Amino acid sequence: MKPNPSEYDKRQIKRMYSLLSDYKSEKISIRKLIDSLEALHGCLESIDESWKQGFLGKWGTLEDTYSWAIYQERKHFDEKEAELVDKAIEDITVLLNKLVSEEELENIEL
């Protein structure tokens, strides 16, 4: 059975979908994506704790990969890092879809 997030949480989830899309279309940086996803995750009120932990695992991949690149004084990901980031974004999208599909959020006002 699919969870039924509150209207408030649906707005946060819609923002998460939007951020992922903006990153993929290069409208925002990876840093902005990481920071914003973390903030929105912290705002979720009616979402199961196990889902939140799963999300943090995928989000952590983004954070760790970005941090490593910065530590290496690089502004761009190497091929392996880019694959890790792409996979984490795919996995976050799958997790979001388990809560509510992007299409189901079309009528939700931000």
Residue pairs with C-beta under 8 A, 6 or more apart in sequence:
2 98
2 99
2 100
3 47
3 48
3 51
3 98
3 99
5 13
5 44
5 46
5 47
5 99
5 100
6 45
6 46
7 108
8 45
8 46
9 44
9 45
9 46
9 47
9 99
10 100
10 105
10 108
11 108
11 109
11 110
12 40
12 43
12 44
13 44
13 96
13 99
13 100
13 105
14 102
14 105
14 108
14 110
15 36
15 40
15 110
16 37
16 40
16 92
16 96
17 93
17 96
17 102
17 105
19 28
19 32
19 33
19 36
19 37
19 40
20 33
20 89
20 92
20 93
22 28
22 33
23 29
23 30
23 32
23 33
23 89
24 89
28 36
30 62
30 66
30 85
31 66
33 62
34 59
34 62
34 63
34 66
37 59
37 62
37 92
38 59
38 63
41 52
41 55
41 56
41 59
44 52
47 99
51 95
51 98
51 99
54 95
55 92
55 95
58 88
58 91
58 92
58 95
59 88
59 92
61 84
61 85
61 87
61 88
61 91
62 85
62 88
62 89
65 77
65 81
65 84
65 85
65 88
66 85
68 81
69 75
69 76
69 77
69 78
69 81
77 85
96 102
